[in-house]
């Protein structure tokens, strides 16, 4: 189990990374247990992710199938990318830093949702071009954030970090597309 102090430290570490401070890595628990507990980051954001999808009309009131499908897709996404990155980091000589990256990646999900959720709520409450533009700006900023996390956690150059983010984006798009087709 994870304690509130570790959750708070980890979210703070993610926040520091979002501010461009590589010292945010020092706030994460990088032991084997800390790696496993870092999956609490995605667990904490799951309700918010489902809320955003619900605001977008992803769920039919008469069926649990879309909801269950989205939860399964979320779990697959939370495991597929780390498995892929584990192999990639070995191939590029960054295997020893994989756990550090995984912990930072998992906890950064909380910061990302904290940025996206208000924008999604605004877009739902006030439809129009301004919330859509704001969503685009926040999404681009979060792609830079993800790139920064990869760059500092894996000690790689910007191109390598960017390619990992693109890979994550492509894999997530593939998983979400399949989930949307299955969920109806």
N, C-alpha and C positions, 0 to 999 in steps of 0.2 A: 504494500500500500504506500501511498505518497502522502506526505504531510503538507499542511498549508504553507509552512515556511519554505519548503522546496519549490512549491508551485509559485509563490510570490517571487523568490529569487530568480527562478527560471524565466518568468514573464518579464521581470526587470532586466535580465540579461538580453532577452529578445528586444526589449525597448531600447536598450543602449545600442544594440546593433542597428536598429532602425534609425538611430541618430548618427550613425557612421562611426561609432566607437567600438573598435575591435576588442576593447576591454570587457565588453558584454559577454564574451566567451568565458571569462573567469567566474561568472555567476552560475554557470551550469554545473550540474553534478555529472562528471564524466566517467564514473565507475560503471561496471557492468550493470549494476542495479539502476544507476541513473539513466543509462541508455534505455532500458526497458520502461522506466517510469516516465521518460520523455514522451511516450505515446499517450500520456494523459493530456498533452497539449492538443492533439487532434480530437481526443474524447471530449475535451471541454468545448471545442468549437463546433462539434457536430450539431447540437441544437440550433445554433445560429445559422449554420449552413443549411439545415433543413428549413428554417424560417425564411431565409432568402429564397430558396427554391419554391417554397409555398407562396411567397409573394409574387413570384414569377408564374404562378399557376401550374406548378409541376404535379400537384396532387389532386386527384379526383376524390370528392367527398364520399363517394359510394364504394371506394375500393382501397384496400391496404396495399395492393400490389405495387403501385408507384412508390409509396413510402418505403416499403421493404426493399425494393430494387435500388433505391437511392442509398439506403443505409449499406447494403451489400457493396455497391459501387464505391462508396466512401472507404470502406474497410479495404477493398482491393487496392484502391489508389494509395492508401496509407502504407501498404505493404509492398506493392509492385515496384514503385519508384525506389525505395530503399534497397530492395534486392538488386535492382539493376545498377544502382550507384555503388553498391558494395563491390560488384565485379569491375565496374569502370575504374573505381579508385585503385584497385589492385593493378589494373593494366597500366595506369598512368603513374604508378609509384607513390600513390597517396593513401594506400591501404591503412597505414597506422593512424591516419587522421579521419577515417570514415566515421568512427563513433562520435567524434567531436562534431562533425558535420551533421550527422543524423540527429543528435540532441538539439543542436541549434536550429536545424530545419523543422523539427517537430514543434519546438516551442515558438518558433517564428509564426506558426499558424495562428496563434492567439493574437499576435499583433496585427496580422493581416486581416483577420475577421473584425478586429476592433476598428480598422480603417474602412472596411467594406460595408459593414452592417448599417451604419448611419446613412451611407449613400444609397443603399438598397431601400431603406425605409423612406428616405426622401423621394426616391424615384417612384415608389409605390404611392406615396401621399400626394405628390405633385408631379404628375406625368408631364413630359415635355422634353425639349432639347437640353435645357440647362442641367437637369440631373443626369442625363445620358452623357453629357460632356464631362461632368464631374466624375462620373463612374469611369470614364476612359482615362482621365488624368490620374485618379487613384490607382487604377489597374496598372498603368505604366509605372507609377512610383513604386508599386509593390513588386513589379518585375525587377526594377533596379535594386530594391531591398533584397530580394531573393538572390540576385547576382552577388551582391555584397556579402551576404551570409556564406554563400558557396566559396567566394574568393578568400575570405579571411579564415573560415573554418578549415578549408582544405589547403590553404596556402598555395593557390594556383593563380594564374593570370586571369585577366578579365575575360578573354576570349573563352577559355576553358570553363570558367564559371557561367558565362552566358550560354554556352552550349548545353550545360547541365540544366539550366533553367528552361531552355527551349525543349529539351528532352522531357522534362517534367510537364511542361505545357502540352506537348503532343500526346504523351501518355495519358494525361488527365482528360484531354479532349476525346481520345479514343475510348477510354473507359466510360466517360459520361455519355458519349454517343450511343454506345451499346446499351447502357442503362436506360437511356431515354426510349430506345426502340423496344426494349423488353418491358419496361414499365408502362408503356402506352402513352 
